[in-house]
Amino acid sequence: MDINDTTLFWIAIIIGASYAIITDNPNEYDIQEDDAYLVGADGHNIHLINNPNATDASYSELMNFLKYDKTNEIPYDINTFVCSDYSELLHNNAEKSGIKAGVVSIGFIDNQDGHMFNIFNTIDNGYIFIDEAGGYDSTIKSFSVGNKIVYDENMYVSDDNIISDIDFYW
């Protein structure tokens, strides 16, 4: 059975799942959850660009990429650059450099704001979650529905926020 994009779209609608809106290029898409697009601080749709030749990196290759990537040096500003902007840019930079990347979107109980960060599946250390919204490459130790995000370093986000849902985009 061959399932096309339209069929997948309607399956996602019927089951209420999150889904991506595919553009003319199957390697690019805007993220949509329920009836809304995920957006950056300025209101633009978060647009992920996948490199079909990107591969999972080793942990050391990922850390080397992060050392030279400047995404985390952009100042956080509620009006111009927020967690979704960091996630979009880091994803697209990693993919452009040949490293397969994903984005994680989480919602919080009793809070309309969510949070976004990146996921990488390293070939030697498994999944690594990176949050750059704090101004540096912060590694997330754990997160799950019903709990808070636990970071390796202290971060300002999610101090009292309990996670209600988690979505992954590759």
N, CA, C and O of each residue as an XYZ file, in Angstrom:
680
protein
N       0.841     -1.178      0.000
C       0.000      0.000      0.000
C       0.880      1.231      0.000
O       1.786      1.347      0.825
N       0.629      2.134     -0.896
C       1.406      3.368     -0.999
C       0.628      4.502     -0.344
O      -0.463      4.853     -0.792
N       1.196      5.077      0.725
C       0.521      6.174      1.412
C       1.147      7.478      0.951
O       2.361      7.656      1.052
N       0.329      8.389      0.448
C       0.847      9.682     -0.005
C       0.695     10.734      1.089
O       0.111     10.462      2.138
N       1.222     11.940      0.845
C       1.188     13.020      1.832
C      -0.231     13.404      2.227
O      -0.479     13.722      3.390
N      -1.169     13.380      1.280
C      -2.548     13.741      1.580
C      -3.160     12.739      2.548
O      -3.855     13.127      3.487
N      -2.908     11.459      2.326
C      -3.420     10.426      3.219
C      -2.846     10.603      4.618
O      -3.581     10.527      5.603
N      -1.534     10.840      4.717
C      -0.917     11.059      6.018
C      -1.483     12.290      6.705
O      -1.680     12.293      7.920
N      -1.746     13.335      5.931
C      -2.332     14.555      6.474
C      -3.670     14.242      7.136
O      -3.914     14.650      8.272
N      -4.533     13.521      6.431
C      -5.859     13.232      6.968
C      -5.801     12.245      8.118
O      -6.613     12.330      9.039
N      -4.866     11.315      8.087
C      -4.685     10.419      9.235
C      -4.322     11.240     10.461
O      -4.859     11.013     11.546
N      -3.407     12.200     10.292
C      -3.004     13.061     11.414
C      -4.182     13.875     11.924
O      -4.351     14.024     13.134
N      -4.999     14.403     11.020
C      -6.173     15.184     11.420
C      -7.139     14.306     12.212
O      -7.639     14.715     13.260
N      -7.397     13.116     11.717
C      -8.372     12.230     12.345
C      -7.930     11.829     13.751
O      -8.747     11.816     14.672
N      -6.665     11.505     13.928
C      -6.213     11.069     15.249
C      -5.731     12.231     16.111
O      -5.355     12.021     17.264
N      -5.735     13.443     15.582
C      -5.359     14.608     16.372
C      -3.866     14.711     16.609
O      -3.436     15.384     17.546
N      -3.088     14.075     15.799
C      -1.641     14.090     15.980
C      -1.046     15.370     15.418
O      -1.676     16.087     14.641
N       0.175     15.632     15.832
C       0.912     16.740     15.243
C       1.426     16.287     13.889
O       1.633     15.096     13.658
N       1.625     17.230     13.012
C       2.085     16.883     11.683
C       2.824     18.059     11.084
O       2.768     19.177     11.596
N       3.505     17.795     10.009
C       4.252     18.830      9.315
C       3.573     19.117      7.990
O       3.082     18.205      7.324
N       3.545     20.374      7.613
C       2.995     20.763      6.321
C       4.150     20.736      5.320
O       5.124     21.475      5.462
N       4.031     19.899      4.333
C       5.081     19.725      3.341
C       4.965     20.823      2.287
O       3.871     21.126      1.811
N       6.091     21.409      1.934
C       6.118     22.410      0.878
C       6.375     21.700     -0.445
O       6.324     20.471     -0.508
N       6.651     22.461     -1.500
C       6.970     21.861     -2.789
C       8.235     21.014     -2.717
O       8.404     20.088     -3.511
N       9.118     21.315     -1.783
C      10.333     20.538     -1.591
C      10.094     19.591     -0.414
O       9.884     20.055      0.707
N      10.122     18.275     -0.642
C       9.829     17.335      0.448
C      10.839     17.375      1.588
O      10.602     16.776      2.637
N      11.958     18.065      1.405
C      12.962     18.177      2.453
C      12.775     19.427      3.310
O      13.583     19.696      4.199
N      11.714     20.192      3.047
C      11.435     21.405      3.813
C       9.989     21.389      4.276
O       9.095     20.965      3.542
N       9.765     21.853      5.497
C       8.387     21.927      5.976
C       8.240     22.905      7.135
O       9.195     23.205      7.851
N       7.008     23.395      7.297
C       6.618     24.214      8.436
C       5.923     23.289      9.429
O       5.128     22.435      9.035
N       6.219     23.457     10.706
C       5.626     22.599     11.723
C       4.251     23.141     12.113
O       4.079     24.332     12.371
N       3.285     22.234     12.146
C       1.949     22.592     12.583
C       1.502     21.588     13.632
O       1.638     20.380     13.443
N       0.968     22.091     14.738
C       0.393     21.244     15.778
C      -1.067     21.635     15.937
O      -1.391     22.812     16.092
N      -1.932     20.654     15.897
C      -3.377     20.885     15.941
C      -3.736     21.862     14.830
O      -3.515     21.561     13.657
N      -4.280     23.020     15.170
C      -4.700     23.975     14.137
C      -3.794     25.187     14.035
O      -4.178     26.193     13.440
N      -2.601     25.113     14.602
C      -1.721     26.283     14.613
C      -0.310     25.917     14.185
O       0.189     24.831     14.478
N       0.315     26.845     13.491
C       1.724     26.685     13.151
C       2.571     27.057     14.350
O       2.216     27.962     15.105
N       3.686     26.371     14.533
C       4.662     26.796     15.526
C       5.413     27.965     14.909
O       5.826     27.903     13.750
N       5.588     29.022     15.677
C       6.156     30.254     15.131
C       7.333     30.744     15.964
O       7.513     30.365     17.121
N       8.127     31.606     15.325
C       9.222     32.283     15.995
C       8.720     33.549     16.666
O       7.530     33.858     16.615
N       9.627     34.277     17.291
C       9.260     35.494     18.024
C       8.561     36.513     17.135
O       7.658     37.216     17.587
N       8.973     36.596     15.873
C       8.383     37.594     14.971
C       7.130     37.084     14.261
O       6.569     37.781     13.416
N       6.689     35.868     14.600
C       5.471     35.323     14.017
C       5.672     34.467     12.776
O       4.700     33.929     12.245
N       6.922     34.321     12.291
C       7.139     33.481     11.099
C       6.970     32.008     11.466
O       7.274     31.603     12.588
N       6.487     31.215     10.517
C       6.365     29.775     10.729
C       7.745     29.165     10.894
O       8.675     29.516     10.167
N       7.881     28.256     11.845
C       9.143     27.537     12.007
C       9.286     26.619     10.796
O       8.448     25.752     10.549
N      10.355     26.830     10.058
C      10.577     26.165      8.772
C      11.853     25.323      8.869
O      12.956     25.858      8.977
N      11.686     24.010      8.829
C      12.831     23.104      8.923
C      13.274     22.680      7.528
O      12.459     22.347      6.667
N      14.583     22.703      7.333
C      15.177     22.296      6.059
C      16.082     21.100      6.321
O      17.129     21.223      6.957
N      15.660     19.938      5.819
C      16.440     18.720      5.997
C      17.369     18.504      4.817
O      17.006     18.757      3.668
N      18.558     18.037      5.111
C      19.534     17.666      4.105
C      19.398     16.164      3.894
O      19.685     15.398      4.814
N      18.971     15.713      2.714
C      18.785     14.275      2.503
C      20.080     13.474      2.648
O      20.042     12.251      2.781
N      21.221     14.160      2.623
C      22.509     13.482      2.786
C      23.049     13.550      4.204
O      24.120     13.009      4.480
N      22.329     14.205      5.113
C      22.783     14.317      6.503
C      22.728     12.940      7.169
O      21.877     12.111      6.847
N      23.642     12.722      8.089
C      23.706     11.454      8.808
C      23.854     11.719     10.303
O      24.201     12.823     10.722
N      23.584     10.688     11.096
C      23.804     10.798     12.531
C      25.294     10.935     12.782
O      26.099     10.235     12.168
N      25.659     11.827     13.674
C      27.066     12.102     13.986
C      27.485     11.345     15.240
O      26.646     10.847     15.991
N      28.777     11.267     15.450
C      29.272     10.769     16.734
C      29.091     11.888     17.757
O      28.862     13.042     17.395
N      29.195     11.538     19.029
C      29.068     12.547     20.081
C      30.142     13.621     19.918
O      29.855     14.810     20.061
N      31.357     13.216     19.622
C      32.436     14.205     19.479
C      32.240     15.079     18.258
O      32.569     16.265     18.298
N      31.709     14.525     17.161
C      31.399     15.339     15.983
C      30.313     16.364     16.304
O      30.396     17.514     15.873
N      29.297     15.948     17.058
C      28.234     16.864     17.457
C      28.794     17.981     18.339
O      28.479     19.152     18.128
N      29.614     17.631     19.316
C      30.182     18.647     20.209
C      31.091     19.609     19.435
O      31.122     20.805     19.726
N      31.823     19.090     18.459
C      32.676     19.948     17.627
C      31.817     20.909     16.801
O      32.142     22.090     16.688
N      30.720     20.403     16.224
C      29.801     21.265     15.480
C      29.266     22.371     16.392
O      29.262     23.542     16.011
N      28.814     22.002     17.595
C      28.254     22.980     18.522
C      29.287     24.020     18.945
O      28.951     25.178     19.194
N      30.537     23.600     19.022
C      31.616     24.522     19.405
C      31.750     25.657     18.392
O      32.029     26.798     18.761
N      31.552     25.341     17.125
C      31.750     26.341     16.076
C      30.451     27.007     15.596
O      30.491     28.065     14.969
N      29.315     26.392     15.888
C      28.038     26.997     15.511
C      27.772     28.176     16.451
O      28.014     28.079     17.654
N      27.286     29.263     15.916
C      27.109     30.505     16.692
C      25.651     30.775     17.087
O      25.337     31.863     17.568
N      24.766     29.806     16.891
C      23.357     30.012     17.211
C      23.166     30.462     18.657
O      22.379     31.369     18.929
N      23.885     29.829     19.582
C      23.701     30.145     20.999
C      24.192     31.542     21.369
O      23.923     32.001     22.479
N      24.896     32.226     20.488
C      25.394     33.572     20.782
C      24.366     34.662     20.464
O      24.575     35.829     20.795
N      23.274     34.288     19.831
C      22.221     35.263     19.539
C      21.474     35.541     20.838
O      21.042     34.604     21.509
N      21.314     36.810     21.203
C      20.627     37.122     22.464
C      19.158     36.713     22.445
O      18.448     36.933     21.464
N      18.718     36.113     23.550
C      17.301     35.783     23.710
C      16.540     37.089     23.883
O      16.914     37.934     24.697
N      15.466     37.248     23.109
C      14.632     38.439     23.210
C      13.210     38.028     22.849
O      12.965     37.529     21.751
N      12.290     38.235     23.755
C      10.911     37.800     23.571
C      10.284     38.334     22.280
O       9.352     37.730     21.751
N      10.789     39.463     21.770
C      10.235     40.061     20.556
C      10.962     39.667     19.279
O      10.409     39.808     18.189
N      12.196     39.175     19.393
C      12.966     38.921     18.175
C      13.536     37.510     18.046
O      13.703     37.022     16.929
N      13.839     36.840     19.167
C      14.487     35.532     19.061
C      14.219     34.729     20.330
O      14.706     35.068     21.409
N      13.433     33.653     20.183
C      13.042     32.820     21.321
C      13.414     31.359     21.054
O      14.060     31.054     20.052
N      13.013     30.472     21.937
C      13.426     29.068     21.855
C      13.123     28.434     20.500
O      13.932     27.655     19.996
N      11.978     28.750     19.902
C      11.651     28.159     18.597
C      12.609     28.651     17.512
O      12.944     27.903     16.594
N      13.048     29.903     17.613
C      14.025     30.439     16.653
C      15.373     29.735     16.805
O      16.012     29.382     15.814
N      15.800     29.534     18.059
C      17.059     28.809     18.298
C      16.973     27.402     17.717
O      17.897     26.937     17.049
N      15.854     26.729     17.978
C      15.694     25.348     17.512
C      15.683     25.250     15.994
O      16.303     24.358     15.416
N      14.982     26.166     15.358
C      14.921     26.196     13.893
C      16.316     26.424     13.307
O      16.742     25.696     12.410
N      17.023     27.434     13.815
C      18.334     27.776     13.269
C      19.354     26.676     13.510
O      20.098     26.314     12.599
N      19.399     26.133     14.735
C      20.359     25.061     15.017
C      20.064     23.839     14.160
O      20.985     23.229     13.617
N      18.792     23.475     14.031
C      18.412     22.350     13.171
C      18.917     22.564     11.755
O      19.591     21.702     11.191
N      18.591     23.717     11.182
C      18.945     23.978      9.788
C      20.457     24.079      9.599
O      20.974     23.634      8.574
N      21.175     24.651     10.561
C      22.638     24.718     10.475
C      23.263     23.323     10.536
O      24.181     23.013      9.777
N      22.762     22.490     11.440
C      23.293     21.134     11.567
C      23.044     20.344     10.286
O      23.950     19.692      9.768
N      21.826     20.404      9.782
C      21.503     19.684      8.555
C      22.363     20.170      7.389
O      22.851     19.370      6.590
N      22.544     21.486      7.299
C      23.367     22.050      6.222
C      24.807     21.531      6.303
O      25.465     21.339      5.281
N      25.282     21.308      7.526
C      26.654     20.827      7.694
C      26.743     19.305      7.641
O      27.824     18.746      7.830
N      25.617     18.622      7.385
C      25.638     17.173      7.200
C      25.280     16.359      8.425
O      25.401     15.134      8.402
N      24.836     17.014      9.509
C      24.455     16.308     10.732
C      22.930     16.268     10.827
O      22.270     17.307     10.817
N      22.381     15.059     10.919
C      20.930     14.905     11.035
C      20.478     15.464     12.375
O      21.048     15.159     13.423
N      19.436     16.291     12.314
C      18.937     16.956     13.521
C      17.422     16.892     13.568
O      16.761     16.711     12.545
N      16.890     17.039     14.751
C      15.455     17.106     14.949
C      15.114     18.225     15.915
O      15.991     18.845     16.516
N      13.822     18.465     16.047
C      13.313     19.480     16.963
C      12.304     18.807     17.875
O      11.509     17.977     17.434
N      12.342     19.171     19.150
C      11.384     18.680     20.132
C      10.523     19.856     20.562
O      11.038     20.913     20.927
N       9.218     19.669     20.518
C       8.266     20.687     20.964
C       7.511     20.119     22.154
O       6.960     19.020     22.086
N       7.488     20.874     23.245
C       6.762     20.405     24.417
C       5.727     21.440     24.829
O       5.911     22.639     24.619
N       4.649     20.967     25.411
C       3.635     21.824     26.003
C       3.660     21.632     27.503
O       4.127     20.610     28.006
N       3.147     22.635     28.217
C       3.122     22.581     29.672
C       1.685     22.607     30.173
O       0.819     23.233     29.563
N       1.441     21.933     31.272
C       0.144     21.968     31.936
C      -0.075     23.378     32.486
O       0.841     23.972     33.055
N      -1.269     23.905     32.320
C      -1.639     25.226     32.863
C      -0.764     26.361     32.353
O      -0.586     27.360     33.051
N      -0.217     26.228     31.156
C       0.617     27.287     30.602
C       0.483     27.207     29.086
O       0.806     26.178     28.493
N       0.014     28.272     28.455
C      -0.178     28.239     27.004
C       1.146     28.264     26.251
O       1.199     27.870     25.086
N       2.218     28.722     26.901
C       3.528     28.724     26.260
C       4.133     27.335     26.327
O       3.984     26.627     27.323
N       4.809     26.957     25.270
C       5.534     25.702     25.254
C       7.023     25.990     25.221
O       7.467     27.089     25.554
N       7.775     25.000     24.820
C       9.216     25.172     24.698
C       9.701     24.280     23.565
O       9.097     23.249     23.271
N      10.808     24.689     22.928
C      11.410     23.890     21.858
C      12.904     23.779     22.096
O      13.542     24.693     22.618
N      13.449     22.629     21.698
C      14.890     22.404     21.736
C      15.218     21.354     20.687
O      14.329     20.896     19.971
N      16.478     20.972     20.590
C      16.907     20.082     19.507
C      17.258     18.687     20.012
O      17.614     18.486     21.173
N      17.142     17.736     19.091
C      17.501     16.348     19.353
C      18.467     15.881     18.273
O      18.301     16.186     17.092
N      19.472     15.139     18.702
C      20.437     14.522     17.797
C      20.574     13.063     18.220
O      20.645     12.778     19.416
N      20.612     12.145     17.276
C      20.807     10.728     17.581
C      22.255     10.372     17.258
O      22.584     10.037     16.120
N      23.113     10.449     18.269
C      24.530     10.175     18.017
C      24.756      8.670     17.868
O      24.052      7.857     18.467
N      25.743      8.323     17.064
C      26.005      6.916     16.773
C      26.662      6.189     17.937
O      26.674      4.959     17.970
N      27.213      6.940     18.899
C      27.895      6.293     20.020
C      27.303      6.593     21.394
O      27.579      5.865     22.348
N      26.498      7.645     21.517
C      25.899      7.987     22.815
C      24.379      8.106     22.754
O      23.767      8.584     23.709
N      23.762      7.687     21.664
C      22.307      7.749     21.563
C      21.789      9.172     21.440
O      22.471     10.057     20.924
N      20.569      9.376     21.925
C      19.925     10.680     21.785
C      20.543     11.717     22.719
O      20.730     11.473     23.911
N      20.854     12.881     22.146
C      21.376     14.022     22.888
C      20.413     15.178     22.635
O      20.082     15.481     21.489
N      19.969     15.818     23.707
C      19.029     16.934     23.618
C      19.762     18.215     23.983
O      20.337     18.327     25.066
N      19.737     19.181     23.068
C      20.460     20.441     23.242
C      19.458     21.593     23.250
O      18.606     21.704     22.369
N      19.583     22.447     24.267
C      18.746     23.643     24.381
C      19.678     24.844     24.355
O      20.501     25.013     25.255
N      19.553     25.677     23.332
C      20.430     26.839     23.187
C      19.781     28.136     23.633
O      20.412     29.190     23.561
N      18.537     28.088     24.092
C      17.813     29.314     24.434
C      18.407     30.053     25.624
O      18.073     31.216     25.848
N      19.265     29.420     26.381
C      19.858     30.071     27.538
C      21.149     30.795     27.240
O      21.771     31.333     28.156
N      21.572     30.826     25.991
C      22.791     31.532     25.620
C      24.012     30.639     25.541
O      25.110     31.121     25.263
N      23.847     29.359     25.776
C      24.946     28.414     25.639
C      24.358     27.047     25.307
O      23.141     26.865     25.354
N      25.210     26.093     24.973
C      24.743     24.757     24.623
C      24.429     23.991     25.905
O      25.334     23.439     26.531
N      23.177     23.952     26.295
C      22.774     23.270     27.518
C      22.225     21.893     27.166
O      21.350     21.767     26.310
N      22.738     20.871     27.823
C      22.270     19.511     27.593
C      21.130     19.193     28.547
O      21.208     19.463     29.745
N      20.081     18.621     27.999
C      18.938     18.209     28.809
C      19.172     16.769     29.247
O      19.423     15.896     28.417
N      19.091     16.525     30.545
C      19.295     15.179     31.085
C      18.043     14.333     30.941
O      18.121     13.155     30.590
N      16.881     14.933     31.213
C      15.645     14.150     31.122
C      14.436     15.067     30.978
O      14.458     16.232     31.378
N      13.386     14.507     30.398
C      12.093     15.177     30.299
C      11.058     14.116     29.976
O      11.330     13.180     29.223
N       9.878     14.262     30.544
C       8.796     13.327     30.262
C       7.477     13.963     30.664
O       7.435     14.870     31.496
N       6.409     13.475     30.063
C       5.073     13.979     30.377
C       4.822     13.769     31.872
O       5.095     12.700     32.419
N       4.298     14.812     32.517
C       4.019     14.759     33.941
C       5.168     15.205     34.818
O       5.043     15.240     36.042
N       6.292     15.547     34.198
C       7.480     15.971     34.940
C       8.019     17.277     34.380
O       7.501     17.808     33.397
N       9.062     17.785     35.014
C       9.755     18.991     34.553
C      10.940     18.597     33.684
O      11.366     17.442     33.689
N      11.469     19.559     32.941
C      12.714     19.355     32.206
C      13.855     19.419     33.217
O      13.884     20.306     34.070
N      14.792     18.482     33.121
C      15.976     18.479     33.986
C      17.195     18.728     33.103
O      17.464     17.981     32.162
N      17.931     19.801     33.431
C      19.106     20.190     32.659
C      20.392     19.802     33.370
O      20.410     19.611     34.586
N      21.471     19.687     32.596
C      22.796     19.525     33.191
C      23.216     20.814     33.881
O      23.929     20.785     34.884
N      22.771     21.949     33.340
C      23.070     23.253     33.918
C      21.767     23.905     34.340
O      20.694     23.497     33.896
N      21.853     24.910     35.189
C      20.652     25.647     35.573
C      20.171     26.464     34.387
O      20.948     27.184     33.760
N      18.900     26.349     34.088
C      18.274     27.116     33.020
C      17.069     27.824     33.598
O      16.496     27.390     34.598
N      16.694     28.904     32.968
C      15.555     29.689     33.444
C      14.220     29.059     33.071
O      13.213     29.333     33.724
N      14.187     28.235     32.051
C      12.923     27.738     31.528
C      12.434     26.529     32.325
O      13.235     25.727     32.805
N      11.141     26.409     32.457
C      10.481     25.227     32.991
C      10.730     24.984     34.474
O      10.610     23.844     34.922
N      11.068     26.000     35.248
C      11.300     25.786     36.672
C      10.081     25.184     37.361
O      10.220     24.275     38.180
N       8.894     25.677     37.040
C       7.674     25.180     37.673
C       6.714     24.559     36.669
O       5.576     24.248     37.020
N       7.143     24.375     35.444
C       6.250     23.884     34.400
C       6.304     22.367     34.281
O       7.372     21.776     34.116
N       5.136     21.756     34.367
C       5.006     20.310     34.208
C       4.634     20.040     32.749
O       3.722     20.666     32.208
N       5.337     19.118     32.127
C       5.144     18.811     30.708
C       3.816     18.080     30.496
O       3.502     17.111     31.187
N       3.043     18.574     29.516
C       1.762     17.950     29.183
C       1.841     17.104     27.911
O       1.131     16.107     27.784
N       2.701     17.498     26.971
C       2.818     16.732     25.717
C       4.180     16.993     25.079
O       4.813     18.023     25.312
N       4.609     16.028     24.270
C       5.922     16.074     23.607
C       5.741     15.643     22.160
O       5.101     14.627     21.887
N       6.309     16.419     21.223
C       6.285     16.067     19.809
C       7.693     16.175     19.246
O       8.454     17.066     19.624
N       8.034     15.270     18.347
C       9.350     15.246     17.710
C       9.194     15.499     16.213
O       8.263     14.994     15.586
N      10.102     16.276     15.649
C      10.100     16.578     14.204
C      11.499     16.340     13.663
O      12.475     16.876     14.188
N      11.594     15.537     12.614
C      12.883     15.227     11.987
C      12.896     15.758     10.585
O      13.891     15.604      9.876
